[in-house]
Amino acid sequence: YEIFMRDWSSDVCSSDLQTFDLEPEQELRVETLKSGEDVEIQLLDGAAEVFGAEIAKTQTVTVRAGRKLAVFTYHGAKIEVRGAVEIAYVAGETPMVSYANTHSVLHAKREAAVAAGSGAEGPRVMCVGPTDVGKSTVCSILCNYAARAGHSPLYVDLDLGQGAVTVPGTMSAVPIDSQIDLEEGIPLEMPLVYYYGDLTVNNPDYYKHIVSRMGAMMDERSKANESARAAGCVVNTMGWVEGLGLELLLHAREALKIDHVLVLGQERLFGQLQQKLAGTECQVFRLQKSGGVVERTPEYRRASRDRMFKEYFYGATGELAPASQTAYFSKISLYRIGGGPKAPSSA
C-alpha cells in the first residue's frame, strides 16, 4: 500500500510539468483551474506568440487561475507548461493564418496612408459578433500585429460588460504603442474612459451619446497626429447583435467612421450588415471563429468582472496598495437633479 501511494504521488507531481512540440501553424491551448494556482508557460525553442504578442526564447509567461490562452507558432516551437491545468492540448486547425491575412490588408492601408501624407486616413476596424466568439481576442491580435509593424492603433472598447481596459460599465479608448503585455494586459498610461454606469444598455440614447463623443475625440486626435491618423483604430463591441443591439452597432460604425467591419461567428449578422452597408465605403468581412473559444457561464463572467475591478485598484500583480475608507450610510445625503416637481417661477 505504501509503495502504491509513493508511485501515485510522484505521478501527480510529474503531471504538473508538460512539454509540447508544436509543428508549424499549430496552437497550444491552455485552460487553468478556476480555483488553482498560477501556471507558467515557457518557450524552450523555436518562435511562438500569444494572441499576437511574441514570446522571447526562455521567457516565462504566468497564467493566472481561471484564465485561458493559446500559444501559436508559424514555424514550430517547443513549449513547457508548469503547474496543474484543467486542460492543455495541441490544435492543428486554427484561424490564425486568416487573422494574419486580415492584418496584411490593414497594414497595406496604413502604409498607403503614411506614404500619402497629410489627410490620408488609416483603417478603422470594428469586430462584431454574438457573445463568446473571440472578438476581444481578435482585437488584441490585430493591435499586437500593428504594433510589431511599427504602428500605434487606437484600441476602443465599447463592451460594457467586459471592461477590457479599466473596469466594467465603462467605454474606453487607449493607444497601443507596443505589443500588449501578456501578464499586465492593455497599458493604462493614456486612456480615454467614459463612465456609463451599467453592464447593459438600459439607456440607448446615453450610450449613443458617449459613442458619438468618443468619435469626435478620435477625429480630433487624428487631426493633431499624423501617425495616429495613419494607424487607425480597432474597435471591440458588445455581443448584442439583434434588434436594438444591431441599431447600436450601426450607429457606432457611423459615429466612429468605421471602414472595415469584421464579423465573427454568425452568417446571419454578416448578411444583414452586407445589406445595410451596401453602397457605403465600408467593407464587411467574415472571419472564422477559433475552436478554442468556449462559452462562458454567468458565474465565470461575474468572476471575470470582479477580477477586473480588483486588478484596476490593486494592480495586475497586486503591486498597488489602495487606501480604503468606510462611510456610514446614515451620514450620506442623496440628491436628485432634474425631474419631479419644480418650484414656481415666482420663487
N, C-alpha and C positions, 0 to 999 in steps of 0.2 A: 504493500500500500504506500509506504514512504517513497519507494523508487518511482512509482507511478506519479505521485504528486510532484516530485522533483522534475521529471521529464515534462510534465504538463506545464509547470510554471515556466520552464525555460522556453517552451514553445510560444507561450504568450509573450514573453519578452522579445523573442526574435521576430514575432509577427509585427511588432511596433516599428521595425526597420525594413523598408521595402525598397527595391531598386527596379526601375523600369527602363528598358531600352526602347526608344521611340524611333520608328522609321520616318523618312521624310513625309511631311504633311499628315502626321498623326498627332493626337491630342491626349494628354493625360488629364483625366477629370477626377478631382478630389473633393469629397464631401466630408467635413469634420463632424464629430459628435456634438450634439446640441449642448450637452452638459459636461463635455470632456475638457481636456487640457489643450493648449495650443499645439499645432502641428507645424513642423519645419520642413520646407522643401528646398533642396539644394541641387544646382546644376553641376554635375560632375564632369560632363564632356559634351561637346557639340554647341549648338546655339538654340535658344528657346526664348519664348516670350509668354507673358501672362496678360491677356486682354490687350495685346498690342504693345505692352511695356517690356522692353528687353531685360533679360536676366544675365548678369555677368557670370562668367565661369567661377565656380566655388561660392557664389553668392547664396546666402540663406534667406529664404522668404518665410516669414511667420504667418501662419493662417490661424486666426482665432476661432474659438469654438462656435459651431453653428453656421459657419460660412462655407461657401463653395467657390472653387476656382478651376480654371483649365489652363494647362501648360501646353502650348502649341509649338511645333518646330517645323521649319521649312526644309531643313537639311539633315535632320536626325539629331538625337540628343540622348544622354543618359541622365536620368533623374533619380534622386534619392529622397524618400519620404520617411521622416522620423516622427513617430507618435501614433497613437491609436486613432484610426479614422473610421467613419461609418462605411465608406466605400471608396476605393481608388481603382480605376480601370483605364485601359488604353482604348481610344476610339479611332477607328480608321476613317469614318465618314464625318466630315466637319465642313461647315460653310466658310471657313477662314479664307480660302482662296477667293471666294466671291466677295468677301469683305475687302480683301486686298485689291481686287479689281475695282471695287467702288472707290476706294481711296485713290487709285490711279486716275480715275476720271476727275475726281475733285482736285487732285494735285495739279493736273493739267490746267484746270481753270484758274487755280491760284497762281501758277507760273505765268499764265497769259495775262492775268491782272497785274502782276509785278512788271512784266515787260511793257504793258500798255501805259503804265504810269498813272498819273493823276486822273481820278474819275472812274477808273475801272474797278468793278466790284468782283470780289471773290465769291465762292459758293456759299449759299446759306441753305443748310441741310436740316431737315426735320424728320425724326424717326417716329413712326406711328404704328399702332397695332394694339390688340387687346392685352390684358394683363398676362404676365408670365410668358412672354415670348422673347425676352432678351433685349429690349430696347435700350436700356441703360448700358448694357454690356457693349452693344454695337456703337453707341455714342463714345464710350471710353476708348474702344479700339480705333475709331476714326480720329479722335483727338490725339491719341498717342502716335499714330502713324504721321499725322500732320506735324506734330512737334518734332518727331525724329527727322522729318524732311526740312526742318528749319522754319516752320510757320507757327504762329500763335493764335489758333482759332479761339473763339469765344464759346464756352460751354454754357448752354442755357437749360435750366431745369424747370419745367412747368408742371411737374408731377407733385401735387400737394401731399399725397400720402407717403411718398418715399423720402424726400428731403436728402437728396444725394450730396448737396453742397453744405448746407448748415443743419437745419432741423426740419422735421415735417411741419406742414402748414405754411410753408414759405415758397416763394418763387425767386429763383436766383440766376445770376449770370457771373461767370468768372473766366478770365483769360487763362489758357493753358500754355505756358511758356516752355515747359519741359514735360517729359512723359510723367504721367500720374504715378505718384509713389505707391508701391504695392501694399504698404502697411498703413500709411497715414492717409491715403486717399487724395481727393481733389484739394489743391492748395487753397488757402483762405487768406492770402496776402491782400488781394484787392477784389473782394466780392461785392456785387450789387445785389442786395436782398430786399425783397418786398414781403411784408408780413400779411398773409391772407387770414389766418386765424382759424382754419378748419382743415380737416383732412379730405373733405369732399366739397364739391362746388354747390353750395346751397344758395349762393348769390351770384348768378351768372353775369350780371351787369358789372359787379365789382371785379370779378375775375377778368372780364374783357378789358376793363379799365386798366388793370395792372399790366396786362399783356401789351396793350397799346402804349402805355407809359414806358415799358421796357423796350418796345420797338423804337420809340423816339430817342431813348438814351443810346441805343445801338447805332442809330443814324448819326447822332452827334459824335460818337466815338469814331465812326468811320470817316467822318469829315475831317476830324482833327488828326487822324493817324493813318497814313497810307498803308503801312504794313498790316494794321488791323483790318483795314478795308479789303486788302487782298486775301487775308487769311479767312475771312468769313466767319461763320458760326455753325455749331452743331447743337440742335435742339432736341431735348428729351421731353416726351409728352405723357399724358395720363393714359390709362388703359380703357377709358370710357370712349367708345367709338360709335355708339348708336344714338340716334335722336339728338338731344341737346349736346351730347358729347361730340358728335360729328360737327355740329354747328360751331362749337368752341374750337375744334381743330381747324376748321376752315377760316375762322376769324384770326386765329394765331398765325396761320400761313400768310394771310394778307397783312396783318399788323407788323410781322417781322420780316416781310418781303422775302419769303422762302422761295427758292427757285429749284430745289431738289427735295422731293418727298420720298422717303424710303419706307415701304410697307412691309412689316414682318408678320407672318403667321396667319393671315386671313385674306383669301382671294376675294371675298365679297367686298371688303373695305378697299382693296386695290381697284376693283371695278367701279365702285362708287366714286372714288377720287379721280379716276381717269375721266369719267363722265363730267363731274363737276368742274374739273380744272381744264377741260378741253378748250382750246382757243387762247389759253394763257401761256406765259413764258415758263411756267413751272412744269418740270418733268417729274413723272411718277415712276418709281422703280419698285420692283418686288424682290425682296431678299428672303433667303431660306432661313427658317428658324433652326437654331442649333439643337442637336439631340440631347445636349447636356442640360438644357433648360428644364427645370421641374416646376410643377405648380406649387405655390406657397400657400400654406394653410393660414387661416385668420390668426392663429396663435403665433405662427412664425412671423407674420407681418407685424404683429403687436410687439414681439420681442425685438424685431429689427428697428422699429421706431424708438423703443426705449433705449436701445444701444446707441442710436444716432444722437438722442438727447444727452446721454451720458458722455459720449465722445466729444460733443460740442463744448461741454463745460469742463470736463476733466482731461481732454486730450485723447488722441487715438491710443496712446500707450500709458495713459494715466499720469502724464508728466506735469499736469496742471493741478493747482490746489485752490479751487474757488472757495470764497467765503460764503457761508450760509447764515441767514437771519430768520428768526421765527417771528411772525406777526399774528397777533390775536384777531380773529375775525370781528370781534366786538369793537375793535379800535379802527376798523376800516369803514370809510364812508363811500357810498356808491351814488353816482350822479348820472343822469341821463341828459344828453344834449340833443335837442330836436325832438319833434313828435309830441303827442299828448296835448293837453290844454295849454293855451298860450295866454299871456297877460294881455289885457286890452291896450290899444294904442295910447289911450289917455294916461296909462300908468308910466 
